Amino acid sequence: MPTNPSAPAPRDTGRHSPVLAAEVRDALDRHRPVVALESTIISHGLPRPRNLAVARELEELVRAAGAVPATIAVLDGRAHVGLTAAQLERVAEDPAMRKLGHRDLAPALALGASGATTVSATAFLAARAGLEVFATGGLGGVHREWTDTQDESADLRLLARTGITVVCAGVKSILDVPATLQRLETLGVGVLGYGTAEFPGFYLSSSGEPVDWTAGTPREVVEVMRARAALGGPPAALIVANPVPEAEQLDPVVHDRVLAQALDACREHGVVGQAVTPFLLAYLTRETGGASLEANLAAVRGNVRLAGLIASAAAR
């Protein structure tokens, strides 16, 4: 698997340099495909003990697609790209595991902390290690009522300067999707719909918003990746927006009703800042009887499978 041409060259910073698992390092040395996976879905996104079972399942889905999984986390002040079985269990079972965005990496490394990585931290560490493909559920984005709160996910700005391909089911539907798409355009982040002309809606197959470009095969995605690399210019991510299958999406009527209730509850309880997203997601999970969580997992599984196929096509 070729080294990511947009990634900054790793510097020898001793214990602050990412630790590559032996399997990941060997795969990179042999130009074999590798797929980065975030770890917050394990530590903060799912109840125990299901979180560990899902973490293992996602890694196996990457392997089934012919690639090597590289789940990313920070343990005792060291960033790890690829986890051992024991490390994966620790991320899943340790209640003290922190949630680390890109801005949290430096203090976490310097102070010897442990934490699971969000989209921004995972994308940064993956690109720095030379990985080309990263799979996740849904991206962060511009929050609703942005004109009042100025609340925007750190994912967007980080992806605007990180050359990595991110396979996702769009952005979380609790966000302002049209505003997020406009922001991605402004930041120069490429967006490809995978087999769809409409941007996915995370829990839903479609957000109702169009995409400008569509790819129908992993090879076509790789051709876009290679064209971007050949053109040069400022590094930026390529988002491959892969919709959850309609048969596995959350009922759109239920989604809209419960989301409206969740937004009202958020305002009523004065929830602001970083607490908004987990509050809304937890509300949807509870009030849909877990159906939103199942749709989320269906999307993640599909994204991980597709990421493995893209990484494998890139390695060929």
C-alpha positions in Angstrom: 0.0 0.0 0.0 1.6 3.3 -1.0 2.4 5.8 1.6 -0.1 8.7 1.7 1.5 11.4 -0.4 -0.4 14.1 1.5 0.7 13.0 5.0 3.4 15.0 6.8 6.6 13.1 7.1 6.8 11.5 10.6 9.4 13.1 12.8 11.4 11.2 15.3 9.9 12.6 18.5 10.7 9.6 20.7 7.8 8.5 22.9 5.4 11.0 21.2 5.6 9.2 17.8 2.8 6.8 17.0 3.4 3.2 17.8 2.5 1.0 14.8 1.3 -2.5 15.7 3.6 -5.2 14.2 0.9 -6.3 11.8 0.3 -2.8 10.6 4.0 -2.0 10.2 4.5 -5.2 8.2 1.5 -4.5 6.0 2.8 -1.0 5.2 6.3 -2.3 4.5 4.9 -4.9 2.1 2.5 -2.4 0.5 -0.5 -4.3 1.7 -3.9 -2.5 2.4 -4.6 -1.1 5.8 -7.8 0.5 7.1 -7.9 2.9 10.1 -10.7 2.5 12.6 -11.7 5.0 15.3 -12.0 3.8 18.9 -14.7 6.2 20.4 -17.4 3.9 19.1 -15.9 1.2 21.3 -15.3 3.3 24.5 -18.2 5.8 24.3 -20.6 4.8 21.6 -21.9 1.3 22.7 -22.9 -0.4 25.9 -20.7 -3.0 27.5 -20.1 -5.9 26.7 -21.5 -5.4 23.2 -18.8 -2.7 22.4 -16.0 -5.3 22.5 -17.9 -7.7 20.3 -18.6 -5.0 17.8 -14.9 -3.9 17.9 -13.8 -7.4 17.1 -16.5 -7.7 14.4 -15.3 -4.5 12.6 -11.7 -5.7 12.5 -12.8 -9.0 11.1 -14.8 -7.2 8.4 -11.7 -5.4 7.3 -9.8 -8.7 7.1 -12.6 -10.3 5.1 -12.1 -7.5 2.6 -8.5 -8.4 2.3 -7.0 -5.6 4.4 -5.4 -5.1 7.8 -7.4 -3.3 10.5 -5.7 -0.5 12.5 -7.8 0.5 15.4 -6.3 3.7 16.8 -6.2 4.8 20.5 -3.9 6.5 23.0 -2.7 4.3 25.9 -0.6 5.6 28.8 0.6 8.6 26.7 1.4 6.7 23.6 -0.6 6.8 20.3 -1.2 3.3 18.9 -2.0 2.7 15.3 -3.3 -0.9 15.5 -4.2 -2.6 18.8 -3.5 -6.0 20.3 -6.4 -8.1 21.6 -5.5 -7.0 25.1 -5.4 -3.3 24.2 -8.7 -3.6 22.4 -10.2 -5.1 25.5 -8.8 -2.3 27.6 -10.3 0.4 25.4 -13.7 -1.4 25.6 -13.7 -2.1 29.3 -11.9 0.8 31.0 -14.5 3.4 32.2 -11.8 6.0 32.7 -10.9 6.0 29.0 -11.1 9.6 27.8 -12.5 10.9 24.5 -9.7 12.5 22.5 -10.1 14.8 19.6 -7.1 16.1 17.6 -6.5 19.1 19.9 -6.4 16.7 22.9 -3.6 14.5 21.5 -0.6 16.7 22.7 -1.7 17.0 26.3 -2.7 13.3 26.4 0.7 12.2 25.2 2.6 14.7 27.4 0.6 13.8 30.5 0.5 10.0 30.0 -3.3 9.8 29.6 -5.3 7.1 27.9 -8.2 7.8 25.6 -10.2 6.7 22.5 -9.8 8.7 19.4 -12.6 10.6 17.6 -12.8 11.2 13.8 -10.4 14.2 13.9 -7.7 12.4 16.1 -8.0 9.2 14.2 -7.7 10.8 10.8 -4.7 12.8 11.9 -2.8 9.8 13.4 -3.7 7.5 10.5 -2.4 10.0 7.9 0.7 10.6 9.9 1.4 6.8 9.9 0.9 6.7 6.2 -2.5 5.1 6.0 -4.7 6.1 3.1 -8.2 4.9 4.1 -10.2 5.4 7.3 -13.7 4.0 8.1 -16.2 5.5 10.6 -19.9 5.9 11.1 -20.9 9.6 10.6 -18.8 12.8 10.6 -19.3 15.8 12.8 -20.3 19.0 11.2 -22.1 22.3 11.6 -24.6 22.3 14.4 -28.2 23.5 14.1 -28.6 27.1 15.2 -25.0 27.8 14.3 -25.7 31.5 14.0 -26.4 31.6 17.7 -23.9 29.0 19.0 -21.0 29.1 16.5 -20.8 25.4 17.2 -18.9 23.4 14.5 -17.2 20.1 14.8 -13.4 20.0 14.8 -13.7 17.2 12.2 -14.2 19.6 9.4 -11.1 21.8 9.8 -8.9 18.8 10.5 -10.2 17.0 7.3 -9.5 20.2 5.3 -5.8 19.7 5.9 -5.4 16.0 6.1 -5.0 13.9 3.0 -6.9 10.8 3.8 -10.0 9.0 2.3 -12.8 8.7 4.8 -15.6 6.3 4.3 -18.7 7.3 6.2 -22.5 7.4 6.2 -22.5 11.2 5.8 -22.7 13.5 8.8 -24.8 12.8 11.9 -28.4 13.7 11.1 -28.8 15.7 14.3 -26.6 18.3 12.6 -27.3 21.0 10.0 -26.6 18.9 6.9 -26.9 21.6 4.2 -24.7 23.9 6.2 -22.1 21.2 6.7 -22.0 20.4 3.0 -21.5 24.1 2.2 -18.7 24.2 4.8 -17.0 21.2 3.3 -17.1 22.9 -0.1 -15.6 26.0 1.3 -12.8 24.0 3.0 -12.0 22.1 -0.2 -12.9 18.7 1.2 -14.0 16.4 -1.7 -17.3 14.5 -1.4 -18.2 11.4 -3.4 -21.5 9.7 -3.1 -21.0 5.9 -3.3 -23.6 4.5 -5.6 -25.9 7.4 -4.8 -26.6 10.9 -6.1 -27.9 12.0 -2.7 -25.8 12.6 0.4 -26.5 9.9 3.1 -28.3 10.9 6.3 -26.4 8.7 8.8 -29.4 6.8 10.3 -31.2 7.4 6.9 -30.2 6.3 3.4 -30.6 9.9 2.2 -30.5 13.4 3.7 -32.3 14.7 0.7 -29.3 16.8 -0.3 -27.6 16.1 -3.6 -23.9 15.3 -4.2 -22.0 16.6 -7.2 -20.1 13.4 -7.9 -20.8 9.7 -7.7 -18.5 6.6 -7.7 -19.9 3.2 -8.3 -16.9 0.9 -7.6 -13.9 0.8 -5.2 -11.7 1.2 -8.3 -13.4 4.4 -9.3 -12.8 5.8 -5.8 -9.2 4.9 -6.0 -8.9 6.7 -9.4 -10.2 9.8 -7.7 -7.7 9.4 -4.9 -4.9 9.0 -7.4 -6.0 12.0 -9.5 -6.1 14.2 -6.3 -2.6 13.0 -5.4 -1.2 13.7 -8.9 -2.7 17.2 -9.0 -0.9 18.1 -5.8 -1.9 21.2 -4.0 -3.0 21.6 -0.3 -3.9 18.2 1.3 -7.5 17.6 2.1 -9.6 14.6 2.8 -11.8 12.8 0.3 -15.2 11.8 1.8 -16.8 8.7 0.4 -20.4 9.0 1.5 -21.8 5.5 1.7 -25.6 5.2 2.5 -26.9 2.7 5.0 -29.2 0.2 3.1 -32.8 1.3 3.0 -33.8 -2.0 4.6 -31.6 -1.2 7.6 -32.2 2.5 8.0 -34.2 4.0 10.8 -37.8 4.7 9.9 -37.7 8.2 8.5 -41.0 9.2 10.2 -39.8 8.0 13.5 -36.4 9.7 13.0 -37.9 13.1 12.3 -40.4 12.9 15.2 -37.9 11.8 17.8 -35.2 14.2 16.6 -37.6 17.1 17.0 -38.4 16.0 20.5 -34.7 15.6 21.2 -33.9 19.1 20.1 -36.7 20.5 22.3 -35.4 18.5 25.2 -31.9 19.8 24.6 -33.0 23.4 24.7 -35.2 22.7 27.7 -32.3 21.3 29.7 -29.8 24.0 28.6 -27.5 21.5 27.0 -24.7 23.3 25.1 -21.3 22.8 23.6 -19.7 19.4 23.5 -22.6 17.9 25.5 -25.1 18.4 22.7 -24.1 15.5 20.4 -24.0 12.8 23.1 -27.2 14.1 24.6 -29.1 14.0 21.2 -27.7 10.6 20.2 -28.6 9.1 23.6 -32.1 10.5 23.4 -32.6 9.0 19.9 -31.3 5.6 21.1 -33.6 5.6 24.1 -36.7 6.9 22.5 -36.4 4.6 19.4 -36.0 1.6 21.6 -32.5 1.1 20.3 -33.5 1.2 16.6 -31.3 4.3 15.9 -28.3 2.4 17.4 -28.9 -0.6 15.1 -29.1 1.7 12.1 -25.9 3.3 13.2 -24.2 -0.1 13.4 -25.5 -1.2 10.0 -24.0 2.0 8.6 -20.6 1.4 10.3 -20.5 -2.2 9.1 -21.2 -1.1 5.5 -18.5 1.6 5.7 -15.9 -0.8 7.1 -16.5 -3.3 4.4 -16.3 -0.7 1.7 -13.2 0.9 3.2 -11.5 -2.6 3.1 -12.4 -3.0 -0.6 -11.1 0.5 -1.4 -7.8 -0.1 0.5 -7.4 -3.4 -1.3 -8.0 -1.8 -4.7 -5.5 0.9 -3.9 -2.9 -1.6 -3.0 -3.3 -3.4 -6.3 
